[in-house]
Amino acid sequence: MVFPLTGRFARMILGVVLCFLSTTAGAGTVVDQGGRTIVVDKPFSRIISLYGAHTENLSFLGLDREIIGVARSDSHDKRFSSKPWFSYHDDPEKFLGARPDLVLVRPMIERGYPGLIRRLERSGITVASLQPATVEEMYDYWLSLGSLTGQDGRAAGMVADFQRQVAFYRSLTQGVTPKKRVYFEAIHSRMKTFTPGSVALFALEAAGGINVAGDAVSSRGTNIGNYGKERILSHGKEIDVFLAQQGVMNQVTLGMIKNEPGFGIIKAVRNDQVYLIDEMIVSRPGFRLLQGIRTIGEILYPELFGALAE
């Protein structure tokens, strides 16, 4: 559902976007997380993306034709199934043979495969390492993708539209009291959750949920934190809903959660309020995070969010 952006709120959003654009590294430049200052003399038009979020966001910006290669995991997405796939394990010659002018990676790839990055750069190929950790950084990230590809206007519109829809979703539960208290599982086998500031918890809070694990501490600088069964069970009586992302990162089932030794004391487990959510819509810094907010909202407050589909 889309709502018109008008009046004072529209001017406020536009002001935020213009202010952000004017204080970024400068017109036609992007500074990535590897410290590179990339001067964009002309939009990059032959792009290999080695991270699914990059691929998805480029597609959202209307750049399907400019994407000439994707990560192997993206090749299973029907939108990109016809694209050649690439991996950071590949010989650099495979990349060079495709003649990209930009290769998009994330810091994990740059740290793990510096030889590949150096080889690409020595061959004149621009490499940009980007991966936001928070929603505020996500806006910056979208604008950077827009600058790299000549889609500044679309990227700014993407930020404004996202913020507008999030504001609407937040308004749905503004008067709800008490709000549902939630434990949001990131990795079941290690009893890990998401840390405050992560995009997953942003989605939960925008949908009106209260995170019971607000004291989770980041593990190795990521948005995932060790929590442990003992701490989860200490909140057992107050957990109204137990959410778990499901996908490559967390190959979990409802049965695994419900039958986990000790979890029987968790209120949500006793009341059959355990739900799995596709990790693609809650842990990736993309526009589909709105789908994650709405999905969580339909679980927590079906009487409010369920009506949106009518």
N, C-alpha and C positions, 0 to 999 in steps of 0.2 A: 504494500500500500504506500503510495507517495502522497505527500502533503505539500501544498504550495508554499514556497519560501517568499514571504512578503513582509512588508512593514519594518518595524524597528528590529525584529530578530534578523531579518535578511541583511539589514545594514550592518548589524553587529558581526554576523558571520563574515560578510564581505570584508569588513575592516580587519578582522583577525587574519584572514587569508592574505590580504594585501600587505599587512604589517609583516607577516611571516616571510612573504616573498621578498620584501625589501631588505630583510635582515639576514637572508641566507647568504651563502658565500659570494653572491653577486650574480648579475645576469649572465647566463651562459656558462656557469661553473657549478660543479657539484663536488663536495668533499665527502669521500666515503669513509667507512670505518677502519680502513687500513691506513688512513691519513693521506690518501692521494687527492690532489686537487685536479679534477678533470675539467678541462676547458672544452666546451661544446661549441665548436665552430659551425657545425651543422648537425642536425639530428642523426643519431645512429640509426641505421636502417637494416643491418644484418646482425641479429642478436641471437646468441646462444645463452639460454638460461639454465643454470645448474641448481636451481632451487624452485620448488613448486609455487611458492608465494610470488616470486618474480614473474613466472609464467602466467599465473592467474591474473595478476595486476596489469601486466602488459596487455593481456587479452581484453581486460575490462576497459583499458584506454583505447581500444580499437586497433591494436597493433598485431593482430594475428599474422598478417603477411610478413611483417618485419621479423617475427620469430622464426629463425631458420634451424633451430635445434633446441631440444629440451632434455631435461634429466630423464633417466630411464623410468622413474616412477611416474612421470607425467605422460609417458607414451601409452599408458593404460587408460588415460582419460580420452574419451572419444573426441573431445574437442581438439586434441593434439596428437591423435594416433597416427596421423600421416606424416608427422614431423620426424626427422632423423633424431635418434637419441644419443646423448653423450654422457660420459661419466668422468669424474676426476681421476679414475683409474686408467683412462684411455691414454694411449700414446699421444703426445702433443701434435704429431703429424695429422692425426684425424681432425683435430680442430683447425689446423692450418689449411687442410684441404677444403674445408667448408667456407673459407674466406670470410669469417665474421669480422665486423669492425668493433663489436663490443661483446664481452663475455661477462655475464652477471653471476657472481658467486655470493657466498655468505662467509663470515669470519671463520667458521669451523673448517671450511674447505681451504681457505687461505692458510690457516695455521697447519693443517694436516698435509697439504700438498704444495709447498712453496716452490718446488722445482717446476711444476706445471705452470704456475703463475708467472715465474720469471721467464720461462721459455716463450709464453704467449706475448709477454710485454716486450721481450727482445725482438720479436717478430713484428712489432708495430701494432699489435692488437691491444685495445684498451680493455682493462679489467676493472670492474667496480665491485667492491665487497660491501654488501648492504644487508642488514637484518635488524629491524627495530625490536626493542625489548618491551616497550610500553606503547599505549595508544597514542600518546603525544608524539613519540618518536615515529609511530606509524604514519601520522600525517606528514611529517618531514620526509619520510621515505617515499610516500606517494608523490609528493612534489618533486623529489629528486628524480624519480622515474620519468615524470613529466618533462623535466628539464633535459634529461638525456635524450629524449625521443621527440622533442618538439611539441609535446602535448601539455604544455603548461596550463592552458585554459581548462582542458578536460580534467587534469589532476586537481586543480583548485576546485572545480565543480564537484569532483569526487569527495573531497574533504568536506565541503559545505553540505552536500546531500547526506553524507554519512552522519554528520553532527546533527542535522535537522531530524533525521529519523531516530537517532538515539534519544534526542530530547523528547520526542513523542513517546517512545517506549517507556522512558523514565516517568513521564507524566501519568501513565496508566496506573502505576502502583503508588503514586505520591501519597494518597490518603489511606493506604492499607496499613493496618496495625493489629496485631504484631505481624511482622514480615517473616517469611519462611527462612529457617536457618538451615544451611546447606554445608555438607562436606563434599568437596569437588576433588575426586581422585584423578591423578595424572598417570601414575604407574602402580598397578596393583601389586605386582610381585615384590616391589621394594617399599610398599606403603608410602608412596610419595604423593604430594599434592602440589598445587600451583602456589606461587609466592605473590604477595600483594604487589600490584602494579602490572601483573601479567595480563595479556589480552583475554585469556580465559576468565579470569576473575572480573575483568571489566565487563564481559558479557553477562556474567552472573549478576553483578551489582546493577547493571543497566536494566536487567529483567526484574529487579526488585528483590533479589536474594541476599541473604546475609551470610558471609563466609565465616564458618566457625573456626577455621584454622588460620586466623589472621596473624598468628605468631610464627608461621612457617618461615624458615630462613633459606635463602638461595643456596643451591648446591653448585659449586664451581662457577658462579657468576651467571647461571642460567635462570630461567623463570620457573624451574622445578625445584622443590625443596623436600628434603627428607622430613618425614613426620613420625612414622612408626606406629605400630598397632596400639601400643599402650596409650599414646596421646589421642589417637582416634577414639579409642574406647572411653577415654576420660570425658569425651563430649557426647558419649552415646545417648544419654537421656535428652539431649537438646537438638540432635540432628533430625530435623523434620523430613529432609530429602537427601538421599545419597546419590550424587551424580558421578559418573565416570566417563572420561573420554575413551573412545574405542577406535582403534586403528593400528597402524604400524608401531606406534610408541607404546600402546597399551592393548595387547591382544587378550582382552578380558571378556567374560560372559557374565550374564546376570547370575547364573548358578555359582560361579566362582566367588562372587561377592557375597551372595546370600548364605553360602555354605562355608565361608571362611570361619575357621575356629574362633570363637569369641564374639563374632559379629552379631550373634543373636541378641545381645543386650542393646544394640543400636536401635533407637526408636524407628528410624526409617526402614530398617530391615524387617522389624516386627510388623510394621504397618504396610509392607509391600510398596514402599515408596523409593525404590531403587531404579535408576534409569541410566541407559547408555546413550552417549551423544557422539556423533561422528567427529573425530578430532579435526577434520578439515574445516569445520565451521566454528570451532572454538579456540584453536591454537595457532592458526595461520593469520598473519597480519594483512588480511584482504577484506574486500567489501562484503564477502560472504559472512563476515562476523555478525552482520545484521541478522542473517538467518539463524546464527547461533543464539543471539539474544532472544529472538522470537521463539525458537524451539524451547529454550529454557523457560521463557515466560509461559508458554503453553503447558509446561509441566507444573510450574509452581502455582500459576493463577489461571487455570483454564477458563474460568468465567470471564476474565478480562481479555486475555490474549486470544482465546479461542474464537471470540466474536469477530476478530479481524478477518477471518476467512469467509465470513458470511456475506 
